[in-house]
Amino acid sequence: MRRPWRSISLSLALMVMALTPIGAQEKPVAALRVHLRDVPLATAVEFLNELGHSNITVSHAATANRVSVDLRHVSADAVVETLARNAGLWYRRDPSGVVRLMTRRELQDDWMQVRDAQLRSFAIAYPSARSIAEQIAQLYGARVAVASVSDRTVWTGASDDAPQSGSDGSGSRNEGGLQTSQVALAQEQAIRLTVDEASNRLLVRSGDQQAIQEIADLIATLDRPIAQVLLEVKILEVLLRDGQETSVSINFSDAAIASPTTATAVASGPGGLLYSYLDRRLDISFTAMQEEGRVSSISTPVVLAANNRESVIQIGERRPIFTNIEIEEVQNTVGETVLTRSIAVPGYEQQTIGTTLTIRPRINDQGTVTLEIDQETSSVNVAGATIQILVGSVLQTLTVDTVQSSSIEGTVIARDGLAVMLGGLVRERLSDRTTKVPILGSIPLIGFLFRDSQTVQERIETVLIIRPHILDDISTIEEERLRDRLRHLSRHPWHEMGDDALDVFGDQASPRRSQVRWYVPVLAPVPGNLP
């Protein structure tokens, strides 16, 4: 009996298929050459099963499709994907190895009848389960439906025109002109994710075992401890002297200077601070002498920031700032007379006045940290400007406050444990300065005769100092905390008495603060045994 595909007339369809086996002739065919032109899908699949040693079936609704392909040196799976794409169909591979071509509606019904679906629960330790679910939804596209337990929302992944990876695939269009991979199935999806924010757990349900394994591997890769950076920040204000442009000096030198790994913060003596970052040719030193109140510390926060996460430090207050004036007409009735007058109504806006520092650290290799820094310092100039407005036929002059701000934005690279300095933000302000004769200037009633008060214009520079410390694991913090605790407990109970005779408990940096050195195998003395 002749098979139906052998009786196709060349005037209606042309189908030529050549096989190129790989390996011995008794092994299954691994590479095919397929040329189909306007052939019914059922006929093409039957011929492919016969010569390609495949197990492909076509649903009843999909048999009416006709396909045309021309492929060379491809596998049977590639032929199936191409047929599904050209015909606007979906395909599904059963655990038995049978590939079924079907329409979108049939695939939806088939998913709802799946009995071998697996359910996996993943406890996420470090990142949020919601963020991982969103990444999975972006990777797998419309196959994924994500549900949230807390807000009871359901959303699907992004669309993708290409067939999905794993055991399910899709064509590029259907009868209605829609992208088949853009279909969001409301009742059931190939992959369903449920996010439980309370326990930070992700539930995965799917009949696609390969997709579940891929998701498990992806979660194992993403669920890693996030490196952190401990940022020691100092925000200082320096009062510049006459003729001094900035407190940061840059000196180039040909002399060999210590490596940055050996640079430290050095004290310049009583009342002075010296912070330096040394390189082979560049010696950048910042000297801020604390004399006569020339240096004031605005803030010294310590921030623990996650890698590549933005941290914001705000020091200041919210103040109403004048923004605009509106003229309103007000009518008053006196007897039978209506009086109209114009009123100026000022408009205000709440603004943050002070210092705002935004830092985004990014940990690099070899112990360096890239710091994206954005700092803005603002202050209010009381009665800093005057404006003229026309109220009715009268020109009025109003005095308003203004906001003076300075900002710096840049990216710097710092080494772990070394300070980075940013300066040069200079602003001017009016300040009341009083000088007096000692003792006489403080006498009540007549002291003003020995005092002199004047308003001077001062130049203030804002200097930012940042010292990053890389913490690869949170256990580093715990170890430091335990070490500090042990050091505190190891102090001699009578160290306030200054027991200088016990040299093993001495500390060169602070002789009166005794403690046991870790490398000296000596037991702590028992109170009462000492004289």
C-alpha positions, 0 to 999 in steps of 0.5 A, a space after each residue: 500500500 502506498 503512503 499518502 505522502 508518496 502520492 502528492 502531486 508535484 504541481 501541488 507541492 514539492 518536498 525533497 529531503 536528504 539525510 546526512 547521517 553522522 557516525 555509523 549507518 546503524 545509528 539514528 540520523 542526527 542531521 537532516 536536509 529539509 525542503 518543503 513547499 506548501 505542504 500540509 503540516 500533518 504530512 510533513 510531520 509524518 514524513 519527518 517521523 518516518 525518515 528522521 526517527 522522531 516522535 512528533 504528533 499534530 493536534 486536530 486543530 493544527 493539522 490545517 496549517 501548511 508549511 514551507 521550509 528549507 533547512 540544511 544540516 539541522 537536527 530534528 528538534 530544530 526542524 520542529 521549532 522552525 515548523 512551530 514558528 512558521 505555523 504560529 503554533 506551540 510545541 511541548 515535549 512529554 517525558 516519554 520523548 513525544 513532541 506535540 504540536 498544538 495551538 495556543 488554546 490547546 496548550 493552555 488546556 494541556 497545561 491545566 491537565 498536567 499531573 506531573 507538575 513539580 513544586 519546589 520551595 526555595 528559601 532565599 538568604 540574601 537578596 529579596 525573593 521578589 527581585 529574583 522572581 522578577 529576574 526569572 520572569 524577565 528570562 522566561 518571558 510569558 511562560 512565567 506568572 508571578 504572584 505575590 502573597 503580601 499584595 495579592 498581585 499577579 504579573 507575567 514576564 516580559 514578552 520574547 519572540 524567540 522560542 523559550 529555552 527548555 522543553 517548551 517553545 513557541 511560534 511567532 504569531 497566531 491567527 489573531 496576529 498576536 505574538 504567541 510568546 506574548 500571551 499571558 495565561 490567566 489561569 495557568 502558566 508553564 512556570 508559576 512563581 509565588 513570592 512570600 515576602 514575610 519569609 523571603 521564600 520563593 515557590 516554583 511550580 511547573 511541569 517542565 523539569 528542565 526549567 525547574 532545574 535551571 531556576 534552581 541553578 540560577 537561584 543558587 548563583 544569585 543567592 550569595 552574600 552581598 559585599 558591603 562597604 563601611 564608609 567613614 565620612 567626615 564633612 568639615 568646614 574650613 575658614 579660609 584666611 585672606 588670600 587663601 584659595 583652598 585648604 587642599 594643596 597639590 604638589 608634584 614631586 619627582 622624589 619617590 614617595 611611599 606606596 598608597 598601601 602604606 599611607 595613613 592618617 597622620 596627626 600634625 600636632 596639637 590642634 591640627 589634622 593632616 590627611 594625605 594620600 600618597 602616590 609615586 608622583 602626586 602628593 595630595 595633602 589636606 591640612 586643616 589647622 584647628 585654631 581660633 575655630 577655623 575648622 568645624 565638623 559638620 558631621 562624622 557619620 559612619 555608613 554601612 552600604 551594600 555594594 553598588 547600592 546608593 546611600 544618602 546622608 542628609 544633615 539640615 532642616 526643612 525650611 520654607 523658601 519664597 518662590 513666587 508672588 500672586 496678586 489677588 483682587 479682594 472686594 469689600 462692600 461698605 454700604 452700597 459701595 464696593 471697594 476693590 484692592 490688590 493683595 500680594 500673596 507670597 508663595 513658599 516651597 519646603 526645601 532641605 537646607 544643609 548638606 546632602 551627601 549621596 554615595 554609591 560604592 562599587 567594589 573592584 578587584 585588588 582591594 579598590 572601591 569606586 565611589 560615585 559621590 554627589 554632595 550638595 551644601 546649601 544655606 539661606 541668605 536672609 534678606 539676600 535679594 529684593 524684588 519689585 512688584 506692582 500692586 494695583 498702581 503702586 510699585 512695591 519693593 520686597 526683601 526675600 531670602 535666597 538659597 546659596 548652594 554649592 555641589 560637587 559630583 564625581 567618581 573616584 577610586 579609593 583603596 581599602 582603608 585609605 582616605 579620599 579627600 574632596 575640597 574646593 567648594 568655597 562659599 562666602 557668608 556674612 558673620 558678626 565678629 566681636 573683639 574686646 579687651 580682656 576683663 574690661 570688655 566683660 564688665 556690665 554697663 561699661 563693657 561696650 566701651 572696650 568691645 568692637 563689633 563688626 560684620 565681616 565677609 568670610 570664605 568657607 570651604 567644605 571638605 569631604 573625607 571618605 575612608 572605605 573599608 571593604 567587608 566581603 562578608 557580614 562575619 567580618 563585622 562579627 569577628 571585629 565585634 568579638 575581638 573588641 569585646 575580648 580586648 575590653 574584657 582583657 583589660 586589667 581590672 585595676 588599670 586605673 590605678 596605673 600598675 606600671 610594674 606589670 610590663 606585660 599588661 602595658 600598652 605603648 600607645 596608652 600606658 595607663 590602659 593595660 591589656 593582655 597582649 594576645 601573643 604573650 601566654 600570661 594569665 590575667 592576675 587575680 584581684 587580691 594577689 597584688 600588693 
